[in-house]
Amino acid sequence: MFWGKIFSTKYNLVIAICDEELLNKKVGKEFKIKISKDFYGEKLIDTNIALKLMKKATIGNLIGRNIIDLAKKNGFIIRENIILIDGIPHAQFVKI
């Protein structure tokens, strides 16, 4: 399961998805981020919904081993797009 949130703008559909267990965690030493409920935590979603959202989105912000694996397996990101923050994979994608 994942936490996901949709942001609509005039030209884009932006999604933020994180692995369920990461919500409200702080990660990083030099580069610190909080995986906040405000940004990621609108709705608890399953794999099928996460895939549908990534297909519809023009911009994606993803964090967590499970969502990154799903995005990689389905061609939304490649290995070179992934950074590690305290060992937790994070990636973004933009469709043009």
C-alpha positions in Angstrom: 0.0 0.0 0.0 1.0 3.6 -0.6 0.0 7.1 0.4 -0.8 9.3 -2.6 -2.0 12.8 -3.3 -3.0 14.6 -6.5 -2.3 18.2 -7.3 -3.9 19.8 -10.3 -2.6 22.8 -12.0 -3.7 24.6 -15.2 -1.4 22.5 -17.3 -0.3 19.5 -15.2 -1.5 16.7 -13.0 1.1 16.2 -10.3 1.1 13.1 -8.1 3.1 12.5 -4.9 3.3 8.8 -3.8 5.2 7.3 -0.9 5.4 3.8 0.7 2.8 3.5 3.4 5.3 3.1 6.3 7.3 6.2 5.4 4.5 8.8 6.0 5.5 11.4 8.5 9.1 10.2 8.7 12.1 12.5 8.6 15.0 11.2 6.5 18.4 12.4 5.5 21.5 13.8 7.2 23.0 16.4 4.9 19.8 16.8 2.8 16.8 16.4 5.1 13.2 15.9 4.1 10.0 15.1 5.9 7.7 12.8 4.1 4.7 14.8 5.3 1.1 14.0 5.3 0.4 17.4 3.8 2.3 16.5 0.7 1.9 12.7 0.3 -0.9 11.7 2.7 -4.2 12.4 1.0 -5.4 8.8 0.5 -4.1 5.3 1.1 -4.0 3.5 -2.3 -3.1 0.1 -3.6 -0.8 -0.9 -6.5 -3.5 -0.7 -9.1 -4.5 2.9 -8.2 -0.8 3.9 -7.9 -0.3 2.7 -11.5 -3.4 4.5 -12.8 -2.2 7.7 -11.2 1.3 7.4 -12.6 -0.3 6.8 -16.1 -2.4 9.9 -15.8 0.2 12.2 -14.2 2.4 14.6 -16.1 4.7 15.0 -13.1 5.4 12.5 -10.3 7.3 12.6 -7.0 7.9 9.2 -5.6 9.7 8.0 -2.4 10.1 4.5 -1.0 11.5 1.2 -2.2 8.1 -0.3 -3.2 6.8 2.6 -5.2 10.1 3.1 -6.9 10.2 -0.6 -7.8 6.7 -0.4 -9.2 7.5 2.8 -11.2 10.7 1.2 -12.6 9.0 -2.0 -13.6 6.4 -0.1 -15.5 8.7 2.3 -17.3 8.0 5.6 -15.5 11.6 5.9 -14.3 15.0 4.4 -15.0 17.7 3.6 -12.5 19.6 6.8 -13.3 16.6 8.8 -12.1 16.8 7.4 -8.6 18.7 9.0 -5.7 19.1 7.6 -2.2 18.3 9.6 0.9 19.4 7.6 3.9 19.1 4.5 1.8 15.5 5.3 0.8 15.0 5.6 -3.0 13.5 8.8 -4.3 12.7 9.8 -7.9 10.7 12.3 -9.9 9.4 12.0 -13.5 8.1 14.5 -16.0 6.2 13.6 -19.2 6.7 16.0 -22.0 
